[in-house]
Amino acid sequence: MVATTLEPSLASQPFFEGLSAPHLALLTGCTSNAVFNAGELIFREGQPADRFYLLRHGRVGLEIFLPAGGPLTIETLEQGEVLGFSWLFPPYKSRFDARALTLVRALSLDGACLRRKCEEDTALGYELMKRFAPLIIARLESTRMQLLDLYGHAR
C-alpha cells in the first residue's frame, strides 16, 4: 500500500503561501480531495458549514437568493481561490449558496478538525485568521457592490 499525502498540494495553493512546514503538516491531516460536477450545489445558505475548499480546477458561483428574483451570483471563484469561511465562526452556518459552474476539483479542509488544531496551536489559529480576514472583507464588499448594482443607487 502506497501512502500519499496532500501536503505538496496544500503547499502549492496561493492561500497557504509562506505557511510553515509544521503548520502545513497539521492542515494535511484535515484535508481530502473533492470533485463537483457542473451545476452541482456545493453548499446552501443556512446549512451547517463544516469545511472550506481550495479550488484547484474549475469555477464556482457564490449566490444569494432574492425573494423577488431568485438566485443572484455575487462572485465567481476560480482556480487558486478559497471557497467558504463560515466553518470558522459560530453558529457554523453557510452564508451563501455555492454552485459549481464547471467541473470543479478542490482540496476540502474539515472545519471541526481545523478548529481543534487551532485550539491546540494558537499560532496556527492566528495565521488562519490573518489569511481569512481579507477574504471575508472581499466577499462582503463584493456583495455590497452587487446589491448597489441591483437597486441602482449608491450613497
Backbone as a ProteinNet text record, in pm:
[ID]
protein_1_A
[PRIMARY]
MVATTLEPSLASQPFFEGLSAPHLALLTGCTSNAVFNAGELIFREGQPADRFYLLRHGRVGLEIFLPAGGPLTIETLEQGEVLGFSWLFPPYKSRFDARALTLVRALSLDGACLRRKCEEDTALGYELMKRFAPLIIARLESTRMQLLDLYGHAR
[TERTIARY]
84.7	0	88.8	62.3	141.6	66.1	127.9	65.3	92.3	-10.4	6.4	-30.7	25.7	-4.8	-49	-135.7	-183.8	-101.2	2.1	83.1	143.3	200.2	251.5	141.1	22.7	-90.2	-130.2	-133.5	-163.7	-57.3	67.9	178.7	176.4	121.4	119.4	4.8	-86.1	-200.7	-160.7	-198.7	-163.1	-207.4	-321.3	-374.1	-277.9	-200.2	-108.5	36.7	59.7	196.9	265.5	383.5	460.3	422.6	324.6	286.3	397.8	427.3	538	509.9	617.4	606.6	531.2	556.8	479.1	328.6	293.2	151.3	89.3	163	112.5	89	180.2	164.6	38.6	10.8	-111	-235.9	-234.7	-350.3	-375.1	-268.2	-281.2	-370.8	-364.8	-449	-597.5	-633.3	-773.8	-818.4	-733.6	-754.7	-789.8	-880.1	-914.3	-941.6	-952.9	-987.8	-1139.2	-1188.4	-1331.5	-1351	-1458.4	-1493.8	-1642.3	-1677.8	-1817.6	-1842.8	-1956	-1992.9	-2059.1	-2051.8	-2115.9	-2262.9	-2308.2	-2446	-2471.5	-2376.8	-2394.8	-2383.9	-2475.2	-2470.9	-2366.9	-2271	-2163.2	-2208.5	-2270	-2336.1	-2444.6	-2538.9	-2655	-2654.8	-2694.4	-2705.6	-2790.6	-2741.2	-2814.8	-2784.4	-2724.4	-2687.6	-2558.3	-2532.7	-2407.9	-2285.2	-2195.6	-2069.6	-1962	-1920.1	-1826.5	-1694.2	-1672.1	-1546.1	-1525.8	-1402.9	-1377.5	-1295.5	-1289.3	-1228.6	-1124.1	-1017.1	-916.7	-936.9	-975.5	-1009.7	-883.7	-877.6	-763	-795.7	-924.1	-968.2	-1116.3	-1157	-1298	-1340.6	-1472	-1530.7	-1652.9	-1668.7	-1780.3	-1848.3	-1981	-2057.9	-2107.6	-2081.4	-2140.1	-2270.7	-2377.5	-2510.2	-2581.5	-2666.5	-2764.7	-2901.4	-3002.3	-3136.1	-3216.1	-3269.7	-3355.8	-3500.4	-3585.9	-3725.1	-3795.8	-3764.2	-3832.1	-3767.1	-3647.2	-3579.8	-3500.7	-3502.1	-3427.6	-3280.8	-3196.4	-3054	-2981.3	-2892.8	-2808.1	-2663.8	-2584.7	-2443.2	-2371.8	-2306.1	-2235.5	-2086.5	-2036.4	-1894.9	-1871.6	-1775.4	-1733.8	-1589.9	-1567.8	-1436.2	-1373.5	-1240.7	-1169.2	-1050.1	-975.6	-856.4	-768.3	-722.8	-635	-708.4	-842.8	-918.8	-978	-1026.6	-1081.6	-1233	-1299.9	-1445	-1483	-1552.5	-1606	-1523.8	-1592.5	-1528.2	-1617.4	-1739.6	-1836.7	-1803.9	-1717.9	-1674.8	-1599.2	-1550.7	-1462.8	-1538.5	-1664.3	-1738.5	-1872.4	-1901	-2032.9	-2139.9	-2250.2	-2303.1	-2264.2	-2160	-2109.7	-2217.4	-2279.1	-2381.3	-2332.4	-2356.2	-2314.2	-2386.5	-2313.7	-2368.5	-2418.1	-2377.6	-2414.1	-2446.8	-2502.6	-2506.5	-2380	-2327.4	-2212.6	-2247.3	-2233.9	-2269.4	-2150.9	-2119.1	-2015.5	-2066.8	-1994.4	-2032.4	-1971.9	-1862.8	-1795.2	-1756.1	-1691.2	-1633.4	-1533.8	-1543.9	-1457.6	-1380.7	-1251	-1164.7	-1107.8	-1112.7	-1072.2	-1008.9	-933.9	-891.6	-996.8	-1046.3	-1150.5	-1088.5	-1105.7	-1049.4	-1163.5	-1156.8	-1259.6	-1254.6	-1365.1	-1370.4	-1355.1	-1422.3	-1411.3	-1268.3	-1207.4	-1067.8	-977	-999	-916.5	-936.7	-1060.4	-1084.9	-1012.9	-1015.5	-943	-793.8	-738.6	-594.4	-560.1	-649.4	-626.6	-633.8	-721.2	-728.4	-599.6	-546.2	-423.8	-299.3	-302.6	-187.6	-237.9	-235.8	-293.2	-218.5	-91	-17.9	-78.7	-119.4	-187.9	-320.8	-396	-523.8	-508.7	-409.3	-385	-346.1	-264.8	-222.1	-341.9	-431	-550.1	-641.8	-657.3	-741.2	-684.8	-553.2	-491.9	-517.5	-526.8	-549.3	-697.2	-786.3	-928.9	-989	-936.1	-994.4	-1004.2	-898.9	-912.5	-1012.5	-1021.3	-1116.9	-1260.4	-1288	-1421.6	-1455.6	-1362.1	-1384.6	-1413.7	-1339.8	-1361.4	-1500.4	-1545.9	-1678.9	-1788.4	-1769.5	-1868	-1873.2	-1758.2	-1752.8	-1815.4	-1789.5	-1848.4	-2001.2	-2050.5	-2195.4	-2252.8	-2187.8	-2232.2	-2241.3	-2138.8	-2138.1	-2249.8	-2274	-2382.1	-2517.9	-2536.9	-2664.5	-2681.8	-2574.5	-2582.9	-2620.3	-2560.7	-2595.2	-2740.6	-2786.5	-2921.8	-3025.9	-3000.7	-3100.4	-3073.2	-2963	-2939.7	-2910.2	-2869.4	-2830.7	-2721.2	-2629.9	-2519.5	-2524.2	-2463.2	-2456.7	-2336.4
-118	0	123.7	212.9	334.6	448.8	512.4	626.6	752.1	829.2	957.3	1067.5	1181.8	1296.1	1412.1	1491.1	1610.3	1733.2	1713.3	1827.5	1906.9	1843.4	1923.8	2003.1	1943.9	2015.7	2137	2121	2234.7	2342.9	2301.1	2396.6	2476.8	2418.6	2488.7	2587.9	2589.4	2680.7	2822.1	2923.1	3062	3102.3	3050.6	3087	3048.8	2943.3	2896.4	2933	3021.7	3064.3	3117.4	3066.2	3111.6	3047.5	2958.6	2890.3	2793.2	2785	2699.7	2552.2	2477.4	2333.2	2260.1	2291	2222.2	2252.1	2375.2	2407.5	2339.2	2333.4	2260.1	2113	2056.8	1917	1898.6	1991.7	1984.3	1992.8	2083.5	2101	1978.3	1911.1	1794.7	1687.9	1674.2	1576	1607.1	1727.4	1768.8	1777.7	1735	1761.6	1635.8	1652.7	1546.3	1610.6	1527.5	1575.9	1580.7	1673.1	1682.8	1713.8	1659.9	1685	1716.4	1821.5	1859.6	1875.5	1824.5	1837.5	1971.8	2017.6	2143.8	2141.1	2248.7	2261.6	2209.7	2135.5	2076.2	2182.6	2176.3	2265.6	2213.1	2296.7	2257.4	2276.7	2392.4	2413.4	2516.7	2516.5	2605.8	2695.5	2820.1	2916.6	2859.1	2873.4	2828.5	2685.7	2607.5	2470.8	2471.1	2363.7	2358.3	2379.9	2463.3	2490.1	2410.2	2302.2	2213.1	2198.2	2281.7	2272.2	2394.7	2407.6	2505	2438.2	2502.4	2442.3	2534.5	2474.1	2542.8	2492.6	2582.1	2541.2	2513.4	2394.1	2352.6	2360.1	2349.5	2349.5	2386.2	2466.5	2495.8	2629.8	2653.2	2780	2752.3	2836.6	2825.6	2961.2	2961.5	3084	3091.8	3205.8	3232.7	3305.9	3258.6	3312.6	3349.9	3450.3	3479	3468.7	3434.8	3419.7	3545.7	3603.3	3721.3	3676.4	3701.3	3655.6	3701.7	3820.8	3873.3	3829.7	3775.2	3747.1	3618.5	3537.9	3412.4	3431.9	3339.1	3345.7	3460.7	3524.7	3631	3592.4	3579.7	3548	3674.5	3666.3	3783.6	3779.1	3658.3	3646.1	3510.9	3507.2	3381.9	3354.3	3234.8	3195	3096.7	3102.2	3018.1	2951.1	2877.7	2806.6	2897.3	2843.8	2917.1	2996.7	3002.2	3079.9	2990.1	3054.4	2986.1	2998	2887.3	2882.9	2844.2	2933.9	2903.3	2958.9	3031.2	3080.5	3060.7	3017.4	3008.1	2898.2	2804.1	2696.9	2754	2878.1	2938.8	3010.1	3048.4	3132.3	3070.2	3063.7	3016	3105.6	3054.2	2920	2816.4	2840.5	2747	2711.7	2816.7	2802.6	2877.2	2819.2	2882.2	3014.2	3113.6	3247.7	3268.3	3180.3	3189.7	3049.7	3044.2	2920.4	2918.1	2800.3	2785.1	2676.7	2711	2618.7	2602.6	2477.4	2450.5	2496	2586.3	2634	2546.2	2480.7	2384.4	2266.7	2167.5	2062.6	2128.2	2096.4	2156.2	2045.6	2066.2	1981.2	2071.9	2024.2	2109.1	2025.7	2095.3	2038.6	2079.5	1984.9	2008.3	1997.8	2101.6	2100.9	2097.3	2001.1	1976.5	2084.3	2157.2	2269	2229.7	2123.9	2081.5	2038.4	1966	1924.5	2046.9	2144.3	2266	2345.5	2357.2	2431.2	2365.3	2231.9	2161.3	2190.5	2186.2	2210.6	2355.6	2448.3	2589.2	2613.2	2539.1	2549.4	2497.1	2390.7	2330.4	2412.2	2478.4	2555.5	2694.8	2785.1	2918.2	2997	2966.2	3033.3	2995	2870.2	2827.7	2900.5	2908	2978.6	3123.6	3189.7	3330	3342.6	3252.1	3255.4	3237.4	3145.3	3125.9	3247.8	3307.7	3428.9	3541.9	3558	3662.3	3635.5	3511	3476.9	3485.4	3453.4	3457.6	3597.4	3684.6	3818.6	3895.1	3904.9	3977.3	3910.1	3778.9	3705.9	3744.8	3750.8	3785.7	3929.1	4019.9	4159.2	4168.7	4095.5	4097.5	4044.9	3939.5	3884.1	3982.7	4049.1	4149.7	4264.6	4308.5	4418.7	4377.3	4256.3	4206.4	4201.7	4154.9	4150.9	4291.4	4382.6	4522.5	4580.5	4556.9	4611.6	4550.8	4421.7	4358.3	4415.7	4437.3	4492.6	4637.1	4715	4852	4851.3	4760.8	4749.1	4707	4614	4563.2	4671.7	4750.9	4850.1	4988.1	5003.7	5121.5	5252.4	5251.3	5377.6	5354.7	5447.6	5441.4	5565.5	5556.2	5672.3	5752.9
0	0	0	-92.4	-103.4	-36.7	59.7	127.1	45.7	26.5	-42.2	54.3	31.3	116.4	30	84.7	15.1	51.6	133	176.5	60.6	-43.3	-156.1	-227.2	-236	-297.5	-214.4	-83	5.4	-8	-7.2	-13.2	-142.7	-249.2	-378.2	-390.8	-296	-301.8	-259.9	-338.7	-304.2	-163.6	-116.7	14.6	126.9	106.4	209.6	182.5	87.7	57	182.7	210.9	325.4	457.5	458.2	582.2	620	747.4	793.8	763.7	748.4	722.2	833.7	962	1066.8	1058.6	1023.3	1010.9	889.2	778.8	662.2	697.4	773.8	814.7	899.2	988.8	1069.8	981.8	884.2	796.3	709.1	671.2	583.6	646	777.8	845.6	838.3	797.4	785.9	640	546.8	404.4	326.1	231.3	136.6	0.5	-101.3	-234.6	-249.1	-330.8	-359.3	-507.3	-564.2	-703.5	-708.6	-785.3	-804.4	-953.4	-999.2	-1139.6	-1166.1	-1290.1	-1329.2	-1288.2	-1224.7	-1179.8	-1039.5	-985	-851.7	-742.9	-646.9	-532.1	-433.9	-399.2	-308.1	-163.9	-137	-8.7	-25.3	69.2	64	187.3	166.9	276.2	388.4	512	629.6	670.9	581.9	618.4	698.9	773.8	851	761.5	809	738.3	809.9	746.5	814.1	739.7	635.1	561.7	474.7	423	318.5	210.5	93.8	-23.1	-83.7	-131	-210.9	-353.6	-442.6	-578.8	-659.4	-716	-797.7	-945.9	-979.2	-1118.7	-1120	-1217.7	-1236.7	-1179	-1189	-1144.1	-1057.8	-953.8	-859.9	-849.2	-852.3	-832.4	-689.3	-624.7	-492.6	-517.3	-457.5	-484.3	-354.6	-366.4	-262.6	-328.8	-252.2	-307.6	-280.5	-386.3	-374.4	-389.7	-291	-298.8	-426.5	-473.2	-591.6	-722.5	-716.9	-843.4	-849.9	-745.4	-748.4	-715.3	-759.3	-723	-794	-719.9	-773.8	-745.9	-851.9	-834.5	-790.3	-675.6	-624	-653.6	-682.2	-713.5	-779.1	-869.6	-932.1	-889.8	-837.4	-789.1	-887	-896.2	-991.1	-924.5	-1003.8	-957	-872.1	-758.7	-668.7	-562.5	-570.5	-472.9	-365.5	-259.5	-142.5	-143.9	-115.3	-106.4	35.6	104.6	236.5	351.2	440	561.4	683.7	664	773	873.5	836.8	927.6	1047.4	1031.9	1130.8	1242.9	1218.9	1312.8	1351.9	1482.7	1524.4	1461	1425.9	1451.1	1344.6	1267.8	1166.5	1064.7	1008.8	904.4	780.2	663.5	537.9	517.4	470.5	449.2	306.3	213	72.2	20.6	-99.9	-176.4	-260.9	-286.9	-376.8	-477.6	-606.8	-714.3	-809.1	-844.1	-943.2	-1079.4	-1143.2	-1276.6	-1385.4	-1351.9	-1438.2	-1349.4	-1407.7	-1325.3	-1230	-1102.3	-1000.2	-929.1	-918.3	-836.2	-727.5	-604.3	-492.4	-382.5	-297.6	-171.1	-69.2	7.1	106.1	244.3	325.4	461.3	562.6	652.2	752.1	860.7	877.3	971.4	1116.5	1160.1	1300.8	1331.6	1240.2	1256.4	1268	1181	1183.6	1312.3	1357.4	1482.1	1598.8	1605.9	1712.2	1704.6	1586.3	1570.3	1605.4	1573.7	1607.1	1757.8	1827.1	1973.3	2036.8	1979.4	2031.2	1996.2	1881	1832.2	1795.5	1892.5	1870.2	1762.5	1740.8	1632.9	1497.4	1482.1	1360	1347.5	1457.1	1454.6	1413.8	1469.3	1434	1286.5	1238.6	1099	1004.8	1038.8	955.7	960.4	1079.3	1089.3	1002.9	1002.4	918.8	770.7	732.4	592.7	555.2	649.9	619.4	628.9	713	729.8	598.1	517	389.3	294.4	300.7	217.9	255.7	385.1	432.2	393	408.7	369.5	220.6	139.1	-6.2	-41.6	27.1	-1.9	38.1	150.6	191.9	91.5	47.2	-49.8	-183.1	-225.3	-349.2	-339.4	-226.7	-205.1	-205.8	-139.8	-135.7	-275.8	-358.2	-493.9	-578.2	-564	-639.4	-598.7	-470.7	-424.7	-469.1	-470.6	-522.4	-670	-746.6	-887.3	-904	-820.4	-830.8	-802.7	-699	-659.9	-718.4	-789.7	-871.2	-801.3	-678.8	-614.4	-513.6	-512	-416.7	-328.6	-214.4	-125	-156
[MASK]
+++++++++++++++++++++++++++++++++++++++++++++++++++++++++++++++++++++++++++++++++++++++++++++++++++++++++++++++++++++++++++++++++++++++++++++++++++++++++++

